[in-house]
Amino acid sequence: MGFQVRGDAKDIKVDLPIQYVEAGDVLIMKYPKTYHAAGVISIKPQRGGAKIVIADKLSRNGGPCKTAIREVSPSDPEIRGIYRPSIHMSP
């Protein structure tokens, strides 16, 4: 699954609130000093609520980007919403 999103995460328009998240969406997050976008791989049902499994491209200290897989809670206050690339695709 590839995520075709370009540009700065702060400029990506949020299409839908987090309760509509699906695999293939892009999670838009705002941290205190920066914005971040990560691809949604899957939604993982768990006791007590689901987790969103995301693929992050991370750069440490200006070095090369590495992909990390991690889980986030849909109630994470840093989540702004989701961007759904399929909404923006031309027919």
N, C-alpha and C positions, 0 to 999 in steps of 0.2 A: 504494500500500500504506500503510495507516494502522496505527499502533501504539497500541492502546487500553490504556495503562498509566497509572495515577494514583498519586500519593503520592511519598514520599521513596525514593530508590534503596536506601538502607540497610535499608528495611523490606520490600523486594520479596524474596519467597522464591525461592531458586534451585531449579528443577525438575530440571534435568539437567546433567551435566558437559559441558564444552565439545566433546568429541568427537562429540556428537549435534546440533550446531548446524545449523539450517536457516534459509532465508530466512523472514522473518516472526517469528522469535524476538527476544527482547530480551536483549542482552548485559549482564550485571551485572559491574561492575568496582569495585575498591576501590583508591583511591590513598592515599597516606600520610595526608592530612587530610580526605578526602571519599569518598563513593561516587558512582557514575555509572551510568546506564542508557542504552543506545543501541540503536536498531532495526537488526536485521540485514537488509540489502538482498539480499545474495547471498554465495555462497562462490566465490572466484576461484581455480581451480587454477593453480598456478605450479610451475615447476621448483624442486625443493627443498622443496616444501610449499605448501599452500593459504594464502590470505589471506581474512580475513573482511571484507567490505565493509559498513561501518556508516554510519548517518545519525545525526549528533550534533546536538542542539540546544544551542548554547553561548551563554552570556551573558558578556560581558566588562565588568568594572567596573560591574555592576548595570544595564547597558544592555539594549536589546531583544535577545531571542534570535535567533540566526541558525543556519541549518542548514548543516552542513559534512559532506561525504562523505569518509570516510577508510578506510584499510585497517589492520587489526591482525592480528598473528600469533596463531594458536590457542595458541601456547606462551607468550604474554605473561603474566608472573607476576601482573599486576594483575587478570586475569580470575578472577572467583569462580565463574562458571558462566552458565547461561542460564535465562531464564524463558520459558515457552512459553504465550502467552495462550490458544491454542486449548484447552489442557487445562482452563482455568478457565471456559470459555464454557458457558452454559446451553443445553440443546437447544432 
